Amino acid sequence: MDTTSTPRRITSAVELELGDEARPILVRWTSRREGESAFGSGGHSYALRTASGVVLVDPYRIDGEVGGRIARLIDAMSEGSRPIAILCTDSWHERAAYDVRAARGIPIWLPRAGASEMDGQPDHLYDESTALPAGIRGTHLEDLLGNTALLARATTGESVLFAGDCILGGSGETGHWRETVGMNLWLTGRHERDAFARRFGRLLDLDVDLLCTAHGHPAVFRDGPLDLLRRALDAGQHRQMEYR
């Protein structure tokens, strides 16, 4: 959700997480508005090549040369076809989804549980029972925004979990609750520690090679991501946010 009244310039950087320039598989771009920190307030967006086509996850607006490079990478991923879906992990991640849909005609999917917080009108609302494009599987984690972790499979075989706002990297900001680089867990509302264990514990049975966050550093957890999640639960590396 964008609550700023005056638009600020957005800067972006792009990384190839899987594949190479000639054959990209997983592309990440990190964007932040002018004046925001790199890891605290900036946001990560993704494009993944699946066997059914390319999906975009939580896309931010991109400008200038970086935008041109991302567009070229996505075209290379999709071999000239348009991506098959824009997937929002929560209702605060509509971001540039509607601009992308207007430009390229890509349908938008947004969690049904977060519909009360959405700003636009997606093409589809989804929940755990919904058959998502490319065989992607959703696991509902948080109620207010509908935060849903999305499990997808890359064409190279890796199982990729897009965790949205519920699993975050460190902020790198002194005094910030997730100042330390590493995995941090977040939910809205009032939750006891065992509630975090129940919610996130559902992910521990999944097969996950890469875990992609929406904010923070690292952006992509590669080395035993679910072991890190288990440790974060055991250590109480989590925070609840009261909203309204």
Disulfide bonds with the S-S distance in Angstrom:
none
